[in-house]
Amino acid sequence: MRINNTVSALNTLNKAIKKYPKFIEAFVARGQIYTLINLNETNNLSIGQVYERIISDYQSVINLLPNRGIGYIGKADALKGIGDYAAALKLYSKAIQLDQKEMDKEITVVNKEDVKDSLVNGRFKRARLLYQLKMLDQASEELNALVKIQPENAKAHFYLGKILSNQDPHQEAYIHFEQVITHNEEPFL
């Protein structure tokens, strides 16, 4: 049943993009579907072909919306998925730069909450990749910047706690783990 729903969704998005080639949300949705689906559901596409499609969709978002981070984040996720961590970090950084610039504007035509969500998402994904690459000082800097924007971000506090628990004294790590308990609304571990 799920395979048919996925194929149906992809077919609908393909038709929408063909009819409306500047329909940004359709490119994002299709990229997200390809990111989330099981490779068995992709009509026998190789993993490389799936990632090519994801990268292509998010490149279309970048082309249509070059001053916002959303396309850069999606493309970075795909590059991370194929192991190109350096390129992924660059794109996460670009997304953060663009979204921060938009947040700093006094007057904007975009929804500030959407930009803030993208900024938070970009910062967290960049921090998590830095953490995975054992670049802990940089990950900590990114997580601290994220906590300044969104103090209730349980995931950011969790990773800060993990980084700080490897250092003496452990008191600051405990504070961040306490924040995880206070702000966590859903399991993520």
Residue frames as a rotation matrix with the C-alpha (Angstrom) as fourth column:
MET 1
0.567 0.824 0.000 0.00
0.824 -0.567 0.000 0.00
0.000 0.000 -1.000 0.00
ARG 2
0.465 -0.451 -0.762 2.77
0.174 -0.797 0.578 2.46
-0.868 -0.401 -0.292 0.94
ILE 3
-0.599 -0.716 0.359 4.59
0.472 0.046 0.880 1.85
-0.646 0.697 0.310 -2.36
ASN 4
-0.140 0.641 0.755 1.49
0.959 -0.101 0.263 2.81
0.245 0.761 -0.601 -4.32
ASN 5
0.798 0.431 -0.422 1.04
0.553 -0.802 0.226 5.95
-0.241 -0.414 -0.878 -2.20
THR 6
0.042 -0.883 -0.467 4.66
0.172 -0.454 0.874 6.95
-0.984 -0.117 0.133 -2.75
VAL 7
-0.692 -0.267 0.670 4.49
0.663 0.131 0.737 6.33
-0.285 0.955 0.087 -6.49
SER 8
0.266 0.887 0.377 1.18
0.938 -0.329 0.113 8.20
0.224 0.323 -0.919 -6.64
ALA 9
0.697 -0.060 -0.715 2.64
0.348 -0.843 0.410 11.14
-0.627 -0.535 -0.566 -4.73
LEU 10
-0.391 -0.913 -0.118 5.69
0.229 -0.221 0.948 11.24
-0.892 0.343 0.295 -6.99
ASN 11
-0.482 0.293 0.826 3.49
0.876 0.131 0.464 11.08
0.028 0.947 -0.320 -10.09
THR 12
0.639 0.766 -0.075 1.36
0.770 -0.634 0.075 13.95
0.010 -0.106 -0.994 -8.80
LEU 13
0.441 -0.560 -0.702 4.42
0.131 -0.733 0.667 16.04
-0.888 -0.386 -0.250 -8.00
ASN 14
-0.600 -0.654 0.462 5.94
0.524 0.116 0.844 15.27
-0.605 0.748 0.273 -11.40
LYS 15
-0.035 0.695 0.718 2.75
0.964 -0.167 0.209 16.51
0.265 0.699 -0.664 -13.08
ALA 16
0.800 0.350 -0.488 2.66
0.520 -0.810 0.271 19.61
-0.300 -0.471 -0.830 -10.89
ILE 17
0.007 -0.895 -0.447 6.28
0.156 -0.440 0.884 20.47
-0.988 -0.076 0.136 -11.67
LYS 18
-0.609 -0.196 0.769 5.75
0.755 0.155 0.637 19.92
-0.244 0.968 0.054 -15.36
LYS 19
0.277 0.827 0.490 2.71
0.881 -0.422 0.214 22.20
0.383 0.372 -0.845 -15.36
TYR 20
0.970 0.032 0.239 4.16
-0.073 -0.906 0.417 24.74
0.230 -0.422 -0.877 -12.91
PRO 21
0.423 -0.881 -0.211 7.97
0.593 0.445 -0.671 24.69
0.685 0.159 0.711 -13.26
LYS 22
-0.442 -0.568 0.695 8.41
-0.185 -0.700 -0.690 27.40
0.878 -0.433 0.205 -10.61
PHE 23
0.657 0.743 0.131 6.39
-0.370 0.167 0.914 25.55
0.657 -0.649 0.385 -7.95
ILE 24
-0.250 -0.906 0.342 9.06
-0.734 -0.053 -0.677 25.55
0.631 -0.421 -0.652 -5.25
GLU 25
-0.040 0.295 0.955 7.08
-0.920 0.363 -0.151 23.54
-0.391 -0.884 0.257 -2.72
ALA 26
0.914 0.386 -0.124 6.65
-0.400 0.807 -0.435 20.72
-0.068 0.448 0.892 -5.25
PHE 27
0.301 -0.890 -0.341 10.42
-0.296 0.253 -0.921 20.43
0.906 0.378 -0.187 -5.74
VAL 28
-0.444 -0.437 0.782 10.93
-0.855 -0.056 -0.516 20.43
0.269 -0.898 -0.349 -1.96
ALA 29
0.358 0.681 0.639 8.22
-0.809 0.567 -0.151 17.81
-0.466 -0.463 0.754 -1.43
ARG 30
0.906 -0.046 -0.422 9.59
-0.252 0.742 -0.621 15.55
0.341 0.669 0.661 -4.16
GLY 31
-0.077 -0.997 0.008 13.11
-0.453 0.028 -0.891 15.89
0.888 -0.073 -0.453 -2.79
GLN 32
-0.323 0.025 0.946 11.82
-0.942 0.088 -0.324 15.02
-0.092 -0.996 -0.004 0.68
ILE 33
0.758 0.629 0.175 9.94
-0.596 0.776 -0.208 11.98
-0.267 0.054 0.962 -0.61
TYR 34
0.638 -0.587 -0.499 13.04
-0.140 0.548 -0.824 10.68
0.757 0.596 0.267 -2.37
THR 35
-0.346 -0.790 0.506 15.05
-0.675 -0.165 -0.719 11.33
0.652 -0.590 -0.476 0.80
LEU 36
-0.238 0.340 0.910 12.62
-0.931 0.189 -0.314 9.41
-0.278 -0.921 0.271 3.00
ILE 37
0.711 0.665 -0.229 11.57
-0.703 0.677 -0.218 6.47
0.010 0.316 0.949 0.87
ASN 38
0.261 -0.542 0.799 13.05
-0.133 0.800 0.586 3.04
-0.956 -0.259 0.136 0.94
LEU 39
-0.517 -0.560 -0.648 15.14
-0.695 -0.168 0.699 2.32
-0.500 0.812 -0.302 -2.13
ASN 40
-0.805 0.287 0.519 12.89
0.411 0.901 0.138 -0.68
-0.428 0.325 -0.843 -2.89
GLU 41
0.191 0.970 -0.148 10.14
0.624 -0.237 -0.745 1.82
-0.758 0.050 -0.650 -3.63
THR 42
0.037 -0.273 -0.961 12.00
-0.375 -0.895 0.240 3.74
-0.926 0.352 -0.135 -6.34
ASN 43
0.906 0.393 -0.159 11.19
-0.297 0.323 -0.899 1.58
-0.302 0.861 0.409 -9.35
ASN 44
0.703 -0.663 0.258 14.58
0.669 0.739 0.076 -0.11
-0.241 0.119 0.963 -9.22
LEU 45
0.758 -0.511 0.406 16.60
-0.220 -0.786 -0.577 3.12
0.614 0.348 -0.708 -9.29
SER 46
0.019 -0.825 -0.565 20.10
0.740 0.391 -0.547 2.86
0.672 -0.408 0.618 -7.91
ILE 47
0.388 0.052 -0.920 21.01
0.830 -0.455 0.324 4.82
-0.402 -0.889 -0.220 -4.80
GLY 48
-0.680 -0.707 -0.192 23.12
0.511 -0.646 0.567 7.09
-0.526 0.288 0.801 -7.03
GLN 49
-0.645 0.517 0.563 20.15
0.480 -0.299 0.825 7.82
0.594 0.802 -0.055 -9.28
VAL 50
0.416 0.804 -0.426 17.94
0.848 -0.173 0.501 8.61
0.329 -0.569 -0.754 -6.28
TYR 51
0.109 -0.448 -0.888 20.52
0.683 -0.615 0.394 11.04
-0.723 -0.649 0.239 -4.89
GLU 52
-0.866 -0.355 0.352 20.95
0.495 -0.509 0.704 12.61
-0.071 0.784 0.617 -8.34
ARG 53
-0.140 0.908 0.394 17.21
0.630 -0.225 0.743 13.31
0.764 0.352 -0.541 -8.36
ILE 54
0.539 0.294 -0.789 17.27
0.831 -0.337 0.442 14.72
-0.136 -0.894 -0.426 -4.85
ILE 55
-0.375 -0.783 -0.496 20.22
0.592 -0.614 0.521 16.98
-0.713 -0.098 0.694 -5.69
SER 56
-0.789 0.127 0.601 18.53
0.527 -0.361 0.769 18.07
0.314 0.924 0.218 -8.91
ASP 57
0.269 0.963 0.014 15.29
0.772 -0.224 0.595 18.96
0.576 -0.150 -0.804 -7.12
TYR 58
0.529 -0.090 -0.844 17.07
0.693 -0.528 0.491 21.00
-0.489 -0.845 -0.217 -4.48
GLN 59
-0.690 -0.723 0.028 19.22
0.575 -0.524 0.628 22.68
-0.440 0.449 0.778 -7.12
SER 60
-0.348 0.670 0.656 15.94
0.651 -0.330 0.683 23.76
0.674 0.665 -0.321 -8.74
VAL 61
0.661 0.556 -0.504 14.87
0.744 -0.393 0.541 25.23
0.103 -0.732 -0.673 -5.39
ILE 62
-0.074 -0.781 -0.620 18.20
0.646 -0.511 0.567 27.08
-0.760 -0.359 0.542 -5.16
ASN 63
-0.797 -0.227 0.560 17.76
0.600 -0.405 0.690 28.43
0.070 0.886 0.459 -8.69
LEU 64
-0.001 0.911 0.413 14.22
0.604 -0.328 0.726 29.61
0.797 0.250 -0.550 -7.92
LEU 65
0.936 0.329 0.122 14.95
0.071 -0.518 0.853 30.90
0.344 -0.790 -0.508 -4.43
PRO 66
0.247 -0.963 -0.110 18.68
0.457 0.216 -0.863 31.74
0.855 0.163 0.493 -4.32
ASN 67
-0.384 -0.415 0.825 18.49
-0.391 -0.736 -0.552 34.00
0.837 -0.534 0.121 -1.25
ARG 68
0.488 0.563 0.668 16.93
-0.865 0.205 0.459 31.47
0.122 -0.801 0.586 1.11
GLY 69
-0.396 -0.816 0.421 18.49
-0.894 0.448 0.027 28.51
-0.210 -0.366 -0.907 2.84
ILE 70
0.378 0.675 0.634 15.92
-0.601 0.700 -0.387 25.79
-0.705 -0.235 0.670 2.20
GLY 71
0.925 -0.036 -0.379 17.34
-0.317 0.480 -0.818 24.55
0.211 0.876 0.433 -1.11
TYR 72
0.004 -1.000 0.019 20.89
-0.723 -0.016 -0.691 24.59
0.691 -0.011 -0.723 0.20
ILE 73
-0.238 -0.030 0.971 19.88
-0.886 0.417 -0.204 22.53
-0.399 -0.909 -0.125 3.24
GLY 74
0.737 0.597 0.317 18.13
-0.402 0.764 -0.504 19.90
-0.543 0.244 0.803 1.12
LYS 75
0.741 -0.538 -0.401 21.06
-0.320 0.241 -0.916 19.64
0.590 0.808 0.007 -1.27
ALA 76
-0.231 -0.839 0.493 23.47
-0.890 -0.023 -0.455 19.44
0.393 -0.544 -0.741 1.69
ASP 77
0.205 0.383 0.901 21.43
-0.731 0.672 -0.119 16.58
-0.651 -0.634 0.417 3.16
ALA 78
0.982 0.178 -0.057 21.73
-0.164 0.677 -0.717 14.69
-0.090 0.714 0.694 -0.14
LEU 79
0.361 -0.923 -0.130 25.47
-0.490 -0.069 -0.869 15.34
0.794 0.378 -0.477 -0.37
LYS 80
-0.225 -0.359 0.906 25.86
-0.966 0.201 -0.160 14.13
-0.124 -0.912 -0.392 3.20
GLY 81
0.611 0.600 0.516 23.92
-0.530 0.795 -0.296 11.02
-0.588 -0.092 0.804 2.20
ILE 82
0.944 -0.308 -0.115 26.47
0.081 0.556 -0.827 10.18
0.319 0.772 0.550 -0.49
GLY 83
0.569 -0.732 -0.376 29.40
0.785 0.347 0.513 10.94
-0.245 -0.587 0.772 1.80
ASP 84
-0.117 -0.592 0.797 30.47
0.672 -0.638 -0.375 14.33
0.731 0.492 0.473 0.41
TYR 85
0.337 0.292 -0.895 30.76
0.937 -0.194 0.289 15.89
-0.090 -0.936 -0.339 3.86
ALA 86
-0.642 -0.640 -0.421 32.93
0.579 -0.765 0.280 18.86
-0.502 -0.064 0.862 2.86
ALA 87
-0.830 0.396 0.393 30.41
0.159 -0.506 0.847 19.99
0.534 0.766 0.357 0.24
ALA 88
0.140 0.918 -0.371 27.55
0.733 0.155 0.662 19.40
0.665 -0.364 -0.652 2.67
LEU 89
-0.019 -0.219 -0.975 29.21
0.904 -0.420 0.077 21.59
-0.426 -0.881 0.207 5.32
LYS 90
-0.936 -0.351 -0.017 29.72
0.300 -0.823 0.482 24.37
-0.184 0.446 0.876 2.76
LEU 91
-0.524 0.806 0.274 26.06
0.210 -0.190 0.959 24.27
0.825 0.560 -0.070 1.75
TYR 92
0.280 0.577 -0.767 24.82
0.919 0.069 0.387 24.21
0.277 -0.814 -0.512 5.36
SER 93
-0.420 -0.532 -0.735 27.04
0.708 -0.699 0.101 27.24
-0.567 -0.478 0.670 5.99
LYS 94
-0.951 0.108 0.289 25.63
0.157 -0.636 0.756 29.01
0.265 0.764 0.588 2.93
ALA 95
-0.066 0.993 -0.097 22.08
0.561 0.117 0.819 28.31
0.825 -0.001 -0.565 4.10
ILE 96
0.178 0.064 -0.982 22.85
0.965 -0.206 0.161 29.68
-0.192 -0.977 -0.099 7.56
GLN 97
-0.784 -0.547 -0.292 24.44
0.465 -0.830 0.307 32.80
-0.410 0.105 0.906 6.06
LEU 98
-0.772 0.527 0.355 21.45
0.146 -0.397 0.906 33.48
0.619 0.751 0.230 3.80
ASP 99
0.184 0.908 -0.376 18.82
0.665 0.167 0.728 32.83
0.724 -0.384 -0.573 6.45
GLN 100
-0.080 -0.279 -0.957 20.69
0.921 -0.389 0.037 34.90
-0.382 -0.878 0.288 9.05
LYS 101
-0.959 -0.278 0.063 20.90
0.275 -0.843 0.462 37.77
-0.075 0.461 0.884 6.57
GLU 102
-0.391 0.898 0.203 17.13
0.213 -0.127 0.969 37.52
0.895 0.422 -0.142 6.01
MET 103
0.271 0.470 -0.840 16.48
0.907 0.167 0.386 37.39
0.322 -0.867 -0.381 9.77
ASP 104
-0.429 -0.578 -0.694 18.58
0.788 -0.616 0.026 40.52
-0.442 -0.535 0.720 10.30
LYS 105
-0.734 0.207 0.647 16.53
0.383 -0.660 0.646 42.59
0.561 0.722 0.405 7.86
GLU 106
-0.879 0.461 -0.119 14.22
-0.184 -0.559 -0.808 45.16
-0.439 -0.689 0.577 9.40
ILE 107
0.172 0.934 -0.313 11.64
-0.741 -0.087 -0.666 44.81
-0.650 0.347 0.677 6.64
THR 108
-0.892 -0.433 0.128 11.16
-0.267 0.735 0.623 41.59
-0.364 0.522 -0.771 4.72
VAL 109
-0.176 0.853 -0.492 8.55
-0.962 -0.043 0.270 40.11
0.209 0.520 0.828 2.41
VAL 110
-0.301 0.021 -0.954 9.06
-0.093 0.994 0.052 36.58
0.949 0.105 -0.297 3.71
ASN 111
0.800 0.598 0.035 7.58
-0.167 0.167 0.972 34.99
0.576 -0.784 0.233 6.80
LYS 112
0.031 -0.849 0.527 10.19
-0.884 -0.269 -0.382 35.46
0.466 -0.455 -0.759 9.56
GLU 113
0.337 0.138 0.931 9.07
-0.723 0.671 0.162 32.25
-0.603 -0.728 0.326 11.30
ASP 114
0.994 -0.002 0.110 9.74
0.075 0.743 -0.665 30.23
-0.081 0.669 0.739 8.13
VAL 115
0.452 -0.885 0.112 13.19
-0.320 -0.277 -0.906 31.80
0.833 0.373 -0.408 7.88
LYS 116
0.031 -0.409 0.912 13.86
-0.999 -0.038 0.016 31.15
0.028 -0.912 -0.410 11.57
ASP 117
0.731 0.292 0.616 12.80
-0.357 0.934 -0.019 27.49
-0.581 -0.206 0.787 11.16
SER 118
0.901 -0.432 -0.020 15.17
0.161 0.378 -0.912 27.14
0.402 0.819 0.411 8.21
LEU 119
0.206 -0.850 0.485 17.98
-0.662 -0.486 -0.570 28.85
0.721 -0.204 -0.663 10.13
VAL 120
0.221 -0.042 0.974 17.48
-0.894 0.389 0.220 26.56
-0.389 -0.920 0.048 13.13
ASN 121
0.926 0.186 0.329 17.32
-0.049 0.922 -0.383 23.51
-0.375 0.339 0.863 10.85
GLY 122
0.716 -0.698 -0.001 20.50
-0.038 -0.038 -0.999 24.51
0.697 0.715 -0.054 9.00
ARG 123
0.050 -0.708 0.705 22.41
-0.899 -0.339 -0.276 25.23
0.435 -0.620 -0.653 12.20
PHE 124
0.422 0.147 0.894 21.35
-0.691 0.690 0.213 21.93
-0.586 -0.708 0.393 13.78
LYS 125
0.986 -0.027 0.167 22.20
0.124 0.787 -0.605 19.85
-0.115 0.617 0.779 10.72
ARG 126
0.460 -0.878 0.135 25.58
-0.293 -0.293 -0.910 21.54
0.838 0.379 -0.392 10.36
ALA 127
0.039 -0.418 0.908 26.30
-0.995 -0.101 -0.004 21.04
0.093 -0.903 -0.419 14.07
ARG 128
0.688 0.284 0.668 25.27
-0.422 0.905 0.050 17.38
-0.591 -0.316 0.742 13.95
LEU 129
0.910 -0.412 -0.034 27.52
0.176 0.459 -0.871 16.73
0.375 0.787 0.491 10.94
LEU 130
0.166 -0.873 0.458 30.42
-0.623 -0.453 -0.638 18.49
0.764 -0.179 -0.619 12.67
TYR 131
0.249 0.011 0.969 29.74
-0.909 0.349 0.229 16.33
-0.335 -0.937 0.097 15.72
GLN 132
0.932 0.168 0.321 29.72
-0.061 0.947 -0.316 13.17
-0.357 0.275 0.893 13.59
LEU 133
0.676 -0.732 0.084 33.02
0.164 0.038 -0.986 14.24
0.719 0.680 0.146 12.04
LYS 134
0.429 -0.459 -0.778 34.45
0.903 0.226 0.365 14.72
0.009 -0.859 0.511 15.57
MET 135
-0.509 -0.479 0.715 34.92
0.463 -0.853 -0.242 18.45
0.726 0.208 0.656 14.98
LEU 136
0.002 0.630 -0.776 33.61
0.971 0.184 0.151 19.09
0.238 -0.754 -0.612 18.47
ASP 137
-0.608 -0.247 -0.754 34.77
0.504 -0.854 -0.126 22.69
-0.613 -0.457 0.644 19.00
GLN 138
-0.956 0.274 -0.104 33.03
-0.252 -0.586 0.770 23.81
0.150 0.762 0.630 15.81
ALA 139
-0.363 0.863 -0.351 29.96
0.492 0.498 0.714 21.72
0.791 0.086 -0.606 16.64
SER 140
-0.216 0.218 -0.952 29.82
0.956 -0.149 -0.252 23.33
-0.197 -0.964 -0.176 20.07
GLU 141
-0.881 -0.136 -0.454 30.04
0.068 -0.984 0.162 26.84
-0.469 0.112 0.876 18.55
GLU 142
-0.787 0.612 -0.084 27.21
-0.164 -0.076 0.984 26.05
0.595 0.787 0.160 16.15
LEU 143
-0.176 0.732 -0.658 25.05
0.763 0.523 0.379 24.54
0.622 -0.436 -0.651 18.90
ASN 144
-0.470 -0.040 -0.882 25.64
0.729 -0.580 -0.363 27.55
-0.497 -0.814 0.302 21.17
ALA 145
-0.961 0.158 -0.227 24.56
-0.256 -0.819 0.513 29.85
-0.105 0.551 0.828 18.32
LEU 146
-0.525 0.802 -0.284 21.46
0.147 0.414 0.899 27.69
0.838 0.430 -0.335 17.86
VAL 147
-0.211 0.423 -0.881 20.58
0.964 0.239 -0.117 27.82
0.161 -0.874 -0.458 21.57
LYS 148
-0.822 -0.091 -0.562 20.77
0.236 -0.953 -0.192 31.63
-0.518 -0.290 0.805 21.41
ILE 149
-0.805 0.555 -0.209 18.14
-0.460 -0.360 0.812 31.60
0.375 0.750 0.545 18.64
GLN 150
0.270 0.894 -0.357 16.01
-0.461 0.445 0.767 28.84
0.845 -0.042 0.533 20.13
PRO 151
-0.440 -0.548 0.711 16.78
-0.858 0.023 -0.513 28.28
0.265 -0.836 -0.480 23.85
GLU 152
0.201 0.634 0.746 14.19
-0.785 0.560 -0.265 25.49
-0.586 -0.533 0.611 24.11
ASN 153
0.443 -0.074 -0.894 15.83
-0.753 0.511 -0.415 23.32
0.487 0.857 0.171 21.42
ALA 154
0.743 -0.061 0.666 16.23
-0.484 0.638 0.598 20.00
-0.462 -0.767 0.445 23.25
LYS 155
0.876 -0.427 0.223 18.32
0.477 0.709 -0.520 18.41
0.064 0.562 0.825 20.50
ALA 156
0.396 -0.754 0.524 20.86
-0.117 -0.607 -0.786 21.24
0.911 0.250 -0.328 20.62
HIS 157
0.365 -0.223 0.904 21.12
-0.923 -0.212 0.321 20.92
0.120 -0.952 -0.283 24.41
PHE 158
0.927 0.003 0.375 21.50
-0.085 0.976 0.202 17.15
-0.366 -0.219 0.905 24.10
TYR 159
0.673 -0.712 0.203 24.48
0.553 0.301 -0.777 17.43
0.492 0.635 0.596 21.74
LEU 160
0.242 -0.580 0.778 26.02
-0.513 -0.757 -0.404 20.23
0.823 -0.301 -0.481 23.81
GLY 161
0.635 0.062 0.770 25.66
-0.748 0.300 0.592 18.00
-0.194 -0.952 0.237 26.86
LYS 162
0.936 -0.293 0.194 27.33
0.326 0.930 -0.172 15.11
-0.130 0.224 0.966 25.04
ILE 163
0.421 -0.816 0.396 30.24
0.250 -0.315 -0.915 17.31
0.872 0.484 0.071 23.95
LEU 164
0.143 -0.350 0.926 30.67
-0.726 -0.672 -0.142 18.87
0.672 -0.652 -0.350 27.39
SER 165
0.905 0.230 0.358 30.38
-0.419 0.633 0.651 15.54
-0.077 -0.739 0.669 29.24
ASN 166
0.691 -0.720 -0.059 33.80
0.620 0.633 -0.463 14.64
0.371 0.284 0.884 27.85
GLN 167
-0.134 -0.716 0.685 35.33
0.078 -0.697 -0.713 17.66
0.988 -0.043 0.149 29.57
ASP 168
-0.095 0.072 -0.993 35.99
0.989 0.121 -0.086 18.56
0.114 -0.990 -0.082 33.19
PRO 169
-0.812 0.417 0.409 34.11
-0.212 0.442 -0.872 19.84
-0.544 -0.794 -0.271 35.05
HIS 170
-0.807 0.541 0.237 30.86
0.562 0.583 0.587 18.16
0.179 0.607 -0.775 34.01
GLN 171
-0.509 0.648 -0.567 28.59
0.389 -0.415 -0.823 20.78
-0.768 -0.639 -0.041 35.57
GLU 172
-0.477 0.319 -0.819 27.83
-0.689 -0.714 0.123 22.56
-0.546 0.623 0.561 32.27
ALA 173
-0.861 0.180 -0.476 27.00
-0.220 0.711 0.667 19.23
0.458 0.679 -0.573 30.62
TYR 174
-0.715 0.614 -0.334 24.47
0.678 0.493 -0.545 18.52
-0.170 -0.616 -0.769 33.39
ILE 175
-0.446 0.542 -0.712 22.82
-0.153 -0.830 -0.536 21.87
-0.882 -0.131 0.453 32.78
HIS 176
-0.580 0.208 -0.788 22.31
-0.814 -0.144 0.562 21.02
0.003 0.968 0.253 29.11
PHE 177
-0.846 0.307 -0.436 20.97
0.208 0.943 0.259 17.53
0.491 0.128 -0.862 29.89
GLU 178
-0.618 0.645 -0.451 18.57
0.477 -0.148 -0.866 19.18
-0.625 -0.750 -0.216 32.34
GLN 179
-0.438 0.422 -0.794 17.38
-0.638 -0.768 -0.057 21.42
-0.634 0.481 0.606 29.48
VAL 180
-0.833 0.147 -0.534 16.79
-0.343 0.619 0.706 18.32
0.434 0.772 -0.465 27.34
ILE 181
-0.726 0.575 -0.377 14.46
0.687 0.633 -0.356 16.95
0.034 -0.518 -0.855 30.01
THR 182
-0.469 0.536 -0.702 12.73
0.176 -0.722 -0.669 20.31
-0.865 -0.437 0.245 30.40
HIS 183
-0.236 0.314 -0.920 12.17
-0.732 -0.680 -0.044 21.00
-0.640 0.662 0.390 26.70
ASN 184
-0.969 -0.179 -0.173 11.93
-0.249 0.688 0.682 17.59
-0.003 0.703 -0.711 25.04
GLU 185
-0.123 0.992 0.033 8.43
-0.863 -0.091 -0.497 16.96
-0.490 -0.090 0.867 23.71
GLU 186
0.872 0.377 -0.312 9.19
-0.487 0.727 -0.484 13.95
0.044 0.574 0.818 21.53
PRO 187
0.523 -0.717 0.461 11.72
0.124 0.600 0.790 11.14
-0.843 -0.356 0.403 21.60
PHE 188
0.852 -0.279 -0.444 14.66
-0.519 -0.324 -0.791 11.67
0.077 0.904 -0.421 19.28
LEU 189
-0.023 -0.940 0.339 17.39
-0.926 0.148 0.348 9.48
-0.378 -0.306 -0.874 20.68
